[in-house]
């Protein structure tokens, strides 16, 4: 995972010229405590709080593949004291996998900044026959078994 080095000062810059934040910042993570997302942001709360001059709290709101926490953030108001970690799951995949998704990840939220990038890998058991992408090629229809 690559954490952008410029993320903390850039996120804190608007606070330096205004009275905001005037109370703790709440970061909603739509996944359980101990997840990669949770661990990453818990490590960022102390330096971010120092930059903002305010306490930064993590609130885990797991459930519904990220929908529960995302909806909690959507309904939290617009005063800038509640942030949401929008990940691949609740920010992109749910748009395609959750029927009647109750939020619009692009329309309901405003991007503050990119904090980290995480690669995804496709793996298979080492003892199996899948050792390269070409080994996964789907056989032509004529050679497929019929049920």
Rosetta blueprint (number, residue, H / E / L):
1 X L
2 X E
3 X E
4 X L
5 X L
6 X L
7 X H
8 X H
9 X H
10 X H
11 X H
12 X H
13 X H
14 X H
15 X H
16 X H
17 X L
18 X L
19 X L
20 X L
21 X L
22 X L
23 X L
24 X L
25 X E
26 X E
27 X E
28 X E
29 X E
30 X L
31 X L
32 X L
33 X L
34 X L
35 X L
36 X H
37 X H
38 X H
39 X H
40 X H
41 X H
42 X H
43 X H
44 X H
45 X H
46 X H
47 X H
48 X H
49 X H
50 X H
51 X H
52 X H
53 X L
54 X L
55 X L
56 X E
57 X E
58 X E
59 X E
60 X E
61 X L
62 X L
63 X L
64 X H
65 X H
66 X H
67 X H
68 X H
69 X H
70 X H
71 X H
72 X H
73 X H
74 X H
75 X L
76 X L
77 X L
78 X L
79 X L
80 X L
81 X L
82 X E
83 X E
84 X E
85 X L
86 X L
87 X L
88 X H
89 X H
90 X H
91 X H
92 X H
93 X H
94 X H
95 X H
96 X H
97 X H
98 X L
99 X L
100 X L
101 X L
102 X L
103 X L
104 X L
105 X L
106 X L
107 X L
108 X L
109 X L
110 X L
111 X L
112 X L
113 X L
114 X L
115 X L
116 X E
117 X E
118 X L
119 X L
120 X L
121 X L
122 X L
123 X L
124 X L
125 X L
126 X L
127 X L
128 X L
129 X L
130 X L
131 X L
132 X L
133 X H
134 X H
135 X H
136 X H
137 X L
138 X L
139 X L
140 X L
141 X H
142 X H
143 X H
144 X L
145 X L
146 X L
147 X L
